[in-house]
């Protein structure tokens, strides 16, 4: 296996404008992905994502930097930096939105795993962890958008 990139597609029954808000605004993002999200939807803006362990209550905070904000087509950011000061290598996540019929096809791509400088065992473990994470969180994105549209 190459461990170079992860790609996932999901069809969402909402307009690209609605989906873009859900993937690019912290108040929506925290409803389907992290427990908390703090950033401005502006290219170059720093931010962070926070997850809480339900059993221990401990939190994990991951730095991010917004890279591209192109409504309603693309939102991208860097995260998981190899250095705590947002320097060094990082993973790069892009959400591309394509209108389809009455909805939107969301393509999530995450790259940069091989560039992180990890030993092969850590590379494999991180890649698999992110793969299973996206397999869980992207359907949660679709479910959240469905609830949002139903109450609008």
N, C-alpha and C positions, 0 to 999 in steps of 0.2 A: 504494500500500500504506500502511496506517495506522501500522505499527510500534508498536502500543500494547501488545500482549500476545502471548505464545506459550502455546499450550495443546497438551498431548500426553496421550494416554491409552494405557495399556498394561494388558493383562490378565495377572495373575500367578497361578499355581497354588499359592497358599499362603493361609493365613488372614490377615485384617487385622492380627492381633496380631504375626505373624511379619514381615509387610511393614513394619509400623510400626517395629519394632526396626531393620530394615535401612535405613530412610530417616532415622531419628532418632538413631542411635548412631554415634559416630565410628569405632569399630572395625569396623563393618559398612560405613559409607559409603565408607571408603577402599578397600574391595574392589571398588567399582563406579564411583566417580566421581573424587575427587581422589586424589593420591598420599598425602596425609596430611590428617587432619581433627582439629581440636582445639576442642572445645566441650563444655559440659554441656547435656543435654537438659532445660533449664529456661527458661521464658519470661524474657526479659531478659538471658540469659547471653551474654557476648561470646565470640567464637571466631575461628577462621581456617581457611581451606582452602588447601592447598599443592599446586601442580603442579610437576613436574620435567620439564625438557626432556630427552628421552632422548639427543639428540645432544650437547648442550652441558653437561648436568648442572646448568644454572642453574635456580633455583626462582623461582616467582611465588607470592606469598602474598596472599590476598584476605581482608579482614576480613569477618566476618559477625556478626549478632546474632540470636539465637533470638527469635522473636515469639510463636509459639503451639505448645504441646505438649498435644494432646488425644487420648491413646491410646484406641482404635486408629483414630481417624478423621482427624486432621489434624496436620500438622507444617509450620510455616512459619518463614521467616527472611528477613532483609534482608541484602544484600551488594552489592558493587561501589559503595561510597559515593563521592560526588563529592568528599569531603574525607577525608583520611587518618585523622581522629579519630572516624570513624563519625558525623560530623555531615553536614548537607546531604542532598541527594537520594540515593536508593539504589534498587536493583532489589529486588522483593519476590517470593519464591518460595513457593508453597503446594503441598503434596502432600495431596490429599484421597483417602481410601481408602473404597471402597464394597464390602461383601461381595457376591459373585455366585456362586451355585451353590457350587462347591467352592473358589473362589478369591477374588481381590480385583481390582477395577478401580482402578487408580491414575491419578488425573488430576493432572498437574503443570501449574501456571499460573505464568508469570513476567510481571510487569507493572512499569511505571515507566519504560520506555524514553524516552517523550516528555518526562517530567518531569526528566530528567537535565540538560537544558540544552545538549545536544550540537548542533553544527552538523549539517545534514542528512546530509552524507557520513559523519560519524562515527556518527550515529544508525543509518543503514542498515548500516554495517559491523558495529557492535556487535550489532544485531538479528540479522543473518545469522550472525554468529559464534555467538551463543547458540542460534539455531535449529539450526545444524548440530551444536553441542555436545549439545543435548538429544536430537537424532536419533541420536547415537552412545551417549550414556550411559544413556538409559532402557532400550534393549534390554540393555545391560550389567547394569542393575539386575535385569531379568527373569532373565537367565542366572545371576547370582549367587544369587538366591533359589532357583532350580531346583537349583543345586548344594548349597545349604545344606539344603534340604528332603530331597534325596536322601541326604545323609549323616546325617540326624537319626535 
